[in-house]
Amino acid sequence: MPRLTSCLLLAVACGMPASLMAVEDASNAPPAATAPTTPAADPTTPPGPAPAATAPAPPPAPPSQAVQDFQAAMNGNDSDAKRDAIKALVSSSAGDDDTVLPLLVQAVSDRQGHDAAVTALRDRTGLVPSPYAGQSRYPGYASGDNPADWNAWLADRTQDMANRAKIAAAEKAAKDAEKTANKALKTADAAHAKATDAAKAAGATGDATAASTTSADAPGTATTTADAADEKKQVPDDLGALNRVVFKNGSSLACYILTRRTDADGNLLTLRVVHPDGSGEETLDASLIARVESMH
């Protein structure tokens, strides 16, 4: 027992200096590096512009309840539900023709919904079958009540809607070009009047053209714009006779024909025309044109 006590005391005595040295080293160690602090914002500095928030595109409008009921009914085998759903598509509240007519044509192919679909198509379009089988087509009644007949009718309608959209776009482009030309002409007239007044004030009353040319030599004058507008108004005199292009929707366009492009059979494909008011050239698709007439 005395020997064990002595060993313990010796071990404690030997360990104390190391502990004391560790404590002393820790107290003498340099302070740990700290992360740099971010300086506070200056309250007198105005905040920068906030990033512009991009508004998300609005989600497409959900189909009407009648369309949802139709799709659910056609996926089932309940003939009564199909007929009821088909009849509901006749109402204008079910959707526009571009949405509803393809669904009704689809239902013509259904054995249970065929008769109801044909009746609904007649009610929705207001069309009546021709007394002579196969003698009618879009924009009249379909050539028959078979699925193939109505699918051909729908394809013709889709093409007609696309042509109408092209014609509307061409008319808008023509109107925009006319507005641009009119604006340029007004600017040119105002610039000519201003240049003439300046020439008269300077005493150059003899030759207005020479005064305009002299004024055009100075950069940034209005005469340069006027001369450019005069050049735009001038149309070559070797373009032949003036023609009128009559579109299928009844509108017309006066122009000079530069080139006609046809296929191997001689059918017209496109017309390259130039506007007589100097607003530029344009290519017209033959599918938009009803006829071309000479104005002389």
BELSUL-V656529 format. One record per residue. N is the residue number from 1. PSI is psi in whole degrees, 0 to 359 (999 if undefined). Layout:
# BELSUL-V656529
n & psi
N & PSI
N & PSI
This chain:
# BELSUL-V656529
n & psi
1 & 311
2 & 324
3 & 319
4 & 319
5 & 320
6 & 320
7 & 320
8 & 317
9 & 321
10 & 320
11 & 320
12 & 320
13 & 324
14 & 330
15 & 336
16 & 317
17 & 321
18 & 321
19 & 318
20 & 323
21 & 323
22 & 321
23 & 319
24 & 319
25 & 322
26 & 324
27 & 331
28 & 356
29 & 145
30 & 154
31 & 145
32 & 145
33 & 138
34 & 151
35 & 138
36 & 140
37 & 144
38 & 128
39 & 144
40 & 147
41 & 140
42 & 118
43 & 341
44 & 347
45 & 124
46 & 141
47 & 149
48 & 167
49 & 137
50 & 144
51 & 138
52 & 130
53 & 127
54 & 118
55 & 130
56 & 149
57 & 139
58 & 141
59 & 151
60 & 148
61 & 134
62 & 152
63 & 155
64 & 166
65 & 324
66 & 320
67 & 319
68 & 319
69 & 322
70 & 313
71 & 321
72 & 318
73 & 320
74 & 342
75 & 353
76 & 192
77 & 13
78 & 108
79 & 323
80 & 318
81 & 323
82 & 313
83 & 319
84 & 318
85 & 323
86 & 317
87 & 327
88 & 337
89 & 349
90 & 328
91 & 144
92 & 338
93 & 347
94 & 337
95 & 176
96 & 171
97 & 325
98 & 335
99 & 318
100 & 318
101 & 318
102 & 327
103 & 318
104 & 320
105 & 323
106 & 321
107 & 340
108 & 330
109 & 350
110 & 130
111 & 319
112 & 332
113 & 5
114 & 304
115 & 317
116 & 324
117 & 318
118 & 316
119 & 319
120 & 322
121 & 319
122 & 317
123 & 321
124 & 319
125 & 340
126 & 13
127 & 153
128 & 146
129 & 151
130 & 145
131 & 342
132 & 119
133 & 134
134 & 7
135 & 15
136 & 153
137 & 178
138 & 137
139 & 5
140 & 200
141 & 158
142 & 159
143 & 346
144 & 183
145 & 15
146 & 158
147 & 320
148 & 322
149 & 315
150 & 329
151 & 322
152 & 320
153 & 316
154 & 322
155 & 319
156 & 320
157 & 318
158 & 318
159 & 321
160 & 319
161 & 322
162 & 320
163 & 320
164 & 320
165 & 321
166 & 318
167 & 317
168 & 320
169 & 320
170 & 319
171 & 320
172 & 319
173 & 321
174 & 318
175 & 320
176 & 320
177 & 321
178 & 319
179 & 319
180 & 318
181 & 317
182 & 321
183 & 319
184 & 321
185 & 318
186 & 320
187 & 320
188 & 316
189 & 318
190 & 322
191 & 319
192 & 317
193 & 321
194 & 319
195 & 320
196 & 317
197 & 321
198 & 321
199 & 319
200 & 320
201 & 329
202 & 355
203 & 2
204 & 77
205 & 354
206 & 294
207 & 104
208 & 329
209 & 318
210 & 321
211 & 321
212 & 322
213 & 319
214 & 318
215 & 329
216 & 338
217 & 336
218 & 125
219 & 144
220 & 6
221 & 162
222 & 341
223 & 325
224 & 316
225 & 321
226 & 315
227 & 321
228 & 323
229 & 323
230 & 319
231 & 325
232 & 328
233 & 336
234 & 128
235 & 134
236 & 143
237 & 9
238 & 27
239 & 358
240 & 203
241 & 152
242 & 136
243 & 159
244 & 121
245 & 117
246 & 122
247 & 164
248 & 338
249 & 4
250 & 345
251 & 167
252 & 164
253 & 124
254 & 130
255 & 168
256 & 137
257 & 121
258 & 307
259 & 152
260 & 127
261 & 126
262 & 165
263 & 187
264 & 335
265 & 3
266 & 7
267 & 136
268 & 134
269 & 308
270 & 157
271 & 131
272 & 116
273 & 161
274 & 137
275 & 137
276 & 342
277 & 5
278 & 15
279 & 0
280 & 186
281 & 164
282 & 147
283 & 125
284 & 133
285 & 140
286 & 335
287 & 345
288 & 346
289 & 132
290 & 314
291 & 166
292 & 128
293 & 145
294 & 138
295 & 6
296 & 999
